[in-house]
Amino acid sequence: MAVLDQSARYHLAQLGTLDHNNKVVSMGNVLSEDNPILGDMPIYPGTDKLGYQGTRETSLPTPQIIKVGDGWDASKAEWAPFTETISMFKDRIDIPRDVLRIQPNPGRKREMIRQRHVEGFGQGVANHLIYGTSVATPEKFDGLSVRYTTPDATNPVNPTNGDYGVYDMGGAGSDTSSIWLIQWAEDKVCGLSPMNDPQAGLRMTDEGLQYVTAENSKSRQDYRDELEWDLGLKVEDYRAVARIRNIESALEDIDADLWKKIVEARNNMKGSEPVWMYVNSKIFTHLDILTADKQNVQYSSDNPYGKPLLMFRDVPIRKCDALLETETAVAAA
């Protein structure tokens, strides 16, 4: 097998071009269709089987202005090492043989059950991508909410007193939500797969017919599938993520203050890579309704997928069911 270096990039929808395992291709398609944030995320190989070790710039170099004929010093950036964890997500599908035997189309029934399991599997991964934490469980990677909690604009390259890219809407209680803007790229934010894994860490294995212990402690025969995804999250550039937090879930409309925060967050992002916005179902509905007025928000097919997407200026808006309306508000620093 050829060695996959750091230039290798995967998207779930592209697995068919990388591997001929039809089950993996089908699993990737379901994951990306039901959880757009997983389909949008590029996935790069880690530097190890279950991790990534890299360096992050902590300060940017600056030029010098000199007199004609004078010399000058080399500028330098400062760097700090960081590590990321690749977590092992697993699930198992057991379907009693007799349940399938009495179906008019057993194969089709089994595939439908698989797809529902994969949908739930993907929802769990997307939820962890947002809210996961390694506290007390070091085998888990930290999600975005753990990394972006407190506003701090003092040092966008290496924030020390909080998280650059966090914007507050002033909500309180345990019924708030967040909007996320993410700039996916290898040197900004991306997913991680194990080194030299041609399937982006994704596997679906048909284990065939097996004896299992039923609820009555007696044996029965089940058709078994194993679902696995070895996945991590790398944030190399803090400036590539923005969180607008503490949005009241009782929101009845998209007001001017929220628009200002979205514009500010988008305009503070650097680089030419596209930015994607992720919102929960309620906020997505409000934005969708605004398209009737054709103000700020509109549908466009000018995007990497070539399909109509809800857009805010140059930012595609994606509905992300993993985003809760029951976040506990974070007190302003």
Summary of the structure (lengths in Angstrom):
residues: 333
radius of gyration: 22.7
end to end distance: 51.1
largest distance: 89.5
contacts: 992
relative contact order: 0.18
helix: 26%
strand: 32%
